[in-house]
């Protein structure tokens, strides 16, 4: 019986939850090791050995040690191709390239503005930090433009990379979830017909519901 | 089939060009002047709806995002040219790890320096000295981590050159050249040795010769 893989980090972290969603989709057993960021555990010498940038998550699979959530997701799919959702990273090179294109689009175009908004609207108030209104408006405008592109794409394709749910859609779940449920920005998604349809589908997947449960249980 | 690459004089497309040279794949550059706003033309937006470069066209097959394009060709032509992905799933994992580090920890800061130091006057945007200062500070901390990594490992993903190293070429070339911050590289012994190694690869020299930077 193989040792479960290890994920270091709090489930409330968007990047950690991206990895958890992937592990659950792929039916890969894992052990979640808490990291108390409020206490600065992510900057401790021991943690910096497994993630030198002091960010979460860090990941271990027997002798392999990795970080960066999107890299960890790709590794999980390549190491365990026969487990769980076999098509999550495509079953042929063209499908995989399309998925990589949209994972990159998420990382380069969706993530920057949505991360700022998640921090400013969902986390800053809880951390008693002052919100930056100008940063919020700038990034709302950027995200609107990105979602316009998505709406057009999702009018032509059921999911971002093609007909099947993939890593590309999964990669959006963490930030979008907070925008809709903790930042009162659901309208960004519901005001665009195809984006609304897509968000409804991907956020109701069993795997994502399990991650949300883990997040709730950790508070 | 010859792969068409849009915007070859600019930095991000050069990731694709150097990858194609390493993999011995024929390509053709398609000029696109970002400084004239050609990336916002409706015809171009049909190919790349986010209005950025590169885009590749391989017959009818269109792909965008430089790191997605590199992964596709590196895998499709795995047995040809330089192996850029490592030999095992574990090595591939390390390549993906450091490619993501480049994308999220390195690129944003060096991109800001590129925009403000090199292109702000050409694009009619105000040059923001605060952004330049903060980006240099953040990039400096990232390079300290690279220095530590490269003191234990010849290349970023291990003892083999990979997509992770290659992805750094275009913007680092700007950093040591027109941005005027070569000291950020030369002051770090292992980063310096790594940069000298990867930038002197014939593939990179060929790309620089074929498509000199626009500034």
HADDOCK unambig.tbl for C-alpha pairs under 7 A between the chains (distance, minus, plus):
assign (segid A and resid 52 and name CA) (segid B and resid 145 and name CA) 6.71 0.50 0.50
assign (segid A and resid 64 and name CA) (segid B and resid 90 and name CA) 6.49 0.50 0.50
assign (segid A and resid 66 and name CA) (segid B and resid 94 and name CA) 6.78 0.50 0.50
assign (segid A and resid 66 and name CA) (segid B and resid 97 and name CA) 6.34 0.50 0.50
assign (segid A and resid 67 and name CA) (segid B and resid 97 and name CA) 5.94 0.50 0.50
assign (segid A and resid 68 and name CA) (segid B and resid 97 and name CA) 5.84 0.50 0.50
assign (segid A and resid 68 and name CA) (segid B and resid 100 and name CA) 6.26 0.50 0.50
assign (segid A and resid 68 and name CA) (segid B and resid 101 and name CA) 6.94 0.50 0.50
assign (segid A and resid 71 and name CA) (segid B and resid 93 and name CA) 6.66 0.50 0.50
assign (segid A and resid 71 and name CA) (segid B and resid 96 and name CA) 4.92 0.50 0.50
assign (segid A and resid 71 and name CA) (segid B and resid 97 and name CA) 5.02 0.50 0.50
assign (segid A and resid 71 and name CA) (segid B and resid 100 and name CA) 6.48 0.50 0.50
assign (segid A and resid 75 and name CA) (segid B and resid 93 and name CA) 5.31 0.50 0.50
assign (segid A and resid 78 and name CA) (segid B and resid 89 and name CA) 6.81 0.50 0.50
assign (segid A and resid 79 and name CA) (segid B and resid 89 and name CA) 6.27 0.50 0.50
assign (segid A and resid 97 and name CA) (segid B and resid 68 and name CA) 6.32 0.50 0.50
assign (segid A and resid 97 and name CA) (segid B and resid 72 and name CA) 5.66 0.50 0.50
assign (segid A and resid 100 and name CA) (segid B and resid 68 and name CA) 5.10 0.50 0.50
assign (segid A and resid 101 and name CA) (segid B and resid 64 and name CA) 6.24 0.50 0.50
assign (segid A and resid 101 and name CA) (segid B and resid 65 and name CA) 5.80 0.50 0.50
assign (segid A and resid 101 and name CA) (segid B and resid 68 and name CA) 5.06 0.50 0.50
assign (segid A and resid 104 and name CA) (segid B and resid 65 and name CA) 6.33 0.50 0.50
assign (segid A and resid 104 and name CA) (segid B and resid 68 and name CA) 6.76 0.50 0.50
assign (segid A and resid 149 and name CA) (segid B and resid 49 and name CA) 6.38 0.50 0.50
assign (segid A and resid 149 and name CA) (segid B and resid 50 and name CA) 6.99 0.50 0.50
